[in-house]
């Protein structure tokens, strides 16, 4: 009997199953000192212990039985599960725009994984159509699976592949691109794509879901529909993130790829534009721009793909009492760039001056951002800031730390000359810094305040 | 219920199983740290969600799930900041399970003689009706294969589950359903019996017995809304139908009876249809244009508002639609129930029937029916049904009517029915199958340590069955049940052990006297167990007579003593009182029995009820006047 047939089982549990010639998906009757159980043997999660057999009883409930109590197992049949969304060919309509959906993995298309007991990404156009048939009312959808990984495993190779694929798809006539992506690092990918894919004539929309698509309350279908509509008909030809506006199923927001951040570990409406207002509101049949200064959709196919990238960059989140060796070790390990998320207006403690000076002297680009996320660096206000400027630390205006990391990697892919690096870092490419912060760019309402409660009482959360 | 009826249900092949739900009395909810409790003030905020069907673990779509997707409801959830967190809103994954609740569930499973799972797995049971924001209920099989004793036989317990409660429904109109989330996620046990129940009376009996067992733990919640039963009913040739959310044990018997009769009615309907032999067709059409000038006001009004009107003919059903299939309900009601739920059409009347007698102006005229029939291409006698509403809903309605008519050929459709106010039921949804179960990918399996189970087993409370055995020969089983139901069996037993008083009299005091005093406005909560033990010791020692106990209780409740009520009255005084009263009668009562009764009463009163009845009787019987009368009688 192959190990495959007893997925996930180890040790005593595996031994017992083997002894009675039981496979995973066997329909069995287990007799033990405490009674008889009937059901189908399920695969076991690899992270679970090796002392229990998991049975799906005939009423659908799962139960774990200790192998120590098992006296005999009788195999009565075999009922393998085929977890498969009913597939059907995605219908095409020459009158509808063509959208390419690139799959990278993540919760937007996921299924149960018995091996880990959690969900794993799954993705196929037919499946997608089977699960969200409404997509066919919006556009002709072509899908391409690039990878099937959780977003925390994305890296330069994946970013470059994605950017190049986007370029090809646009040149081949796609009217819009949708990228299915895990939400954890969606804003990192959005940022790097904003630098790697320039002057796109069509919208490039990243979309994911905060509740996996195997749950009835999933936000995946709504997000996908909104993203597909944005890609097919939206006028905003930029890299965008399309996710829930409020937690209610009402509308999505489009966020510019360089000023957006995941702000809650589990909320549906986790993505927020930082320091500005979102670009647009979107529903499965409308895009309503909130901002005017965006790149417009064009008919041409003249997209610029520039994927030069140097990943010898680190993002250092400063905390009081940080020791100099943190910076020293980066320099000694050959890092070419350091992005600091400093306190307040862009500060670190005195002990870091020396290692930072050493870094700059060795040609390492050191860029300062703020860990407050909102607001600009302003390093001439306090002595600390001035000292750091003196050392050669470059303040990055109001660029978000993660965006700054991506940009520095990209810039270092183009030049190692510190002066050139500084100039390129401060020259906005895709709205990553802005000259002004509008007064409504920082709206973090606090519950409990009477006027906020009045607002919440009148509007859906 | 009489013996005859019981036999009838047995002959029908009634099979009934229960799913008994009790909320657990924990401080916090099952998967988060919100407090348990209901609120009735204005909600603080609202969210809106929609539900989509998803695949089961075995790769199937569940029938109910698909039906509910068809209904396309917008679900609004009312939130309270203090009783709901982001977990209930489905914006945060579950926290670690409430250990206290798990312990109680294990205790209950043990009381029901279940085999406890060695490792529990959280499952998701899909509910697309919106009653749970996630679209599924997190539920755990804690114990399986148990049993309880009932009327001398075993009723099998299939499973005991620990699960989270759903939301409270506030309203359901058209395509919008509103829920209140305070109750959501309250820990709940579900006890599922096998279909071993054979009569309606047994159904309520078993429910009561399970309730007694669960309450023995002292850890289940009491009060309105904390208990809900689902009742599964089928008869020979019928199908399992689930009646959901029965709020009171008292309703179960009637519901089971009505459902059994409904299934019998549907089976006889099937016979009629089969006997007619005709193939069933259900042609339908759109016919709004025929009702612009209709004499039927609701239809005319609907057309004027731009709504659609659809018609479907059911040839082969003439004379059947309005035949009664269960008390007060017809096949036409079955159709209307289905349309109301699935097509979300709830403006009354939901359906218009061509063969229905109705007042002028509320139904289309003969000519209008004629025009519809012509369009449908059916004969004069074929019944036609009209439905009005938004176009898409009317389409759904027509296909649902066709589907329900098709099911009539099969007999009883597999469905879930909801309980209406008057004890009737109406269609709720297609009965879900095991396909709606899915493992909860947000939680890991939890091993249940044998030592923990053993520790709980050691401290199990006494079950009703054991109480009945303990009290055998002392009390009737019904009296024991009464003590259990009134939650004073423990008190009864302690007092009995401590005082050795008459168990029947003690039971009567606890179940009848004390409640009567409470009704009369006496604060019986102030009567503590200790005081009761003292009182009954006093009584058992012959220091206070039975008749004085209520008075003594009133005294205790108001914090006063009852020594002056004691029976320290001597023989002499009693005998003197007998003599005095005998002289007062002065021979006016000739009948010996009457004289005896009079004297006993009078003496008791005169001695302030402090002398026990037995002593008074003895004193009266031994009075020479009575002896005299007796001798006269003999003569």
Interface residues (C-beta under 8 A of the other chain):
Chain A: X34 X35 X36 X37 X45 X47 X48 X49 X51 X52 X54 X56 X57 X58 X59 X60 X61 X62 X63 X64 X65 X66 X69 X79 X81 X82 X83 X84 X85 X86 X111 X112 X117 X118 X119 X210 X211 X212 X213 X214 X215 X216 X217 X218 X221 X222 X246 X247 X248 X249 X250 X264 X266 X267 X268 X447 X453 X456 X457 X460 X461
Chain B: X44 X45 X46 X47 X48 X49 X50 X51 X52 X53 X54 X55 X57 X58 X59 X61 X65 X79 X81 X86 X89 X90 X91 X92 X93 X115 X117 X118 X119 X120 X121 X123 X124 X125 X126 X128 X133 X134 X135 X136 X139 X140 X141 X144 X145 X158 X159 X161 X433 X434 X435 X436 X437 X438 X439 X441 X444 X445 X447
